[in-house]
């Protein structure tokens, strides 16, 4: 079974404060679910999300020709 993390734990992993993590969750920017009034995060979802962010950041930029 997947480990369930709280916003503080995810914040420690990402180097962000818990309030920023909760805001990202509310906006749907990071995979999360509500358990009562608290945001919770599956560890495997966060790992996949981090990998997808790294992969998208590694895509080469397409520069427009300077004409």
N, C-alpha and C positions, 0 to 999 in steps of 0.2 A: 504494500500500500504506500502511496505517495505521502511524503511528509507535507503537512500543511503549515505555512508560514504566516506570521502576522506582518503588518506594515512596517514595524520597527525592524524585524529580521530582514525583510526585503530591502529596506533602506540601508542597512549595514552592508548587504551584499553589493548594492549599487552605489554606495557612497552618497546617499541622499537622505534627507530627514523623512520621518514617517508621514508628515503632513503632505509632502510633495508626492510620495507614493500613493497616498489616499486620493489626492487630486487627480493623479494619472489614472487611477482605477475608476473614479467617477466619470472621467472623460472617455473611458474605454481605450486608453492608450497602452495599457498593460493588462495582461490576463488576470482576472480576479473574480471573486464572488463574495456576496454578502452572507455572513452567518449572524443572524440577528442584526445588530446595528454596526457590526465590525466587518472590515474588509479582510478577506483571507485569500491566500495564494498557494496554488499547488507548486511544489518545488520543481517538478518536471516542466510545468508550463512556463515558469520563470526562466529555467535553463534554455528552453526552446526559444523564448522571446529574446533573451540575451544573444543567442547564436544568430537569430534572424537579424537583429540590429547590427551585429558585427559584420555579417555577410553583406547586408545592404550598404554599409559604410565602405566596404572594400570594392564595390563596383567602380570601374573606371568612369571618370567624368567625361562627358562628351562636350568638348569645347566647341563653341560656334566659331567658324572661321572669321577672322577679322578683315572684312572687306571694306 
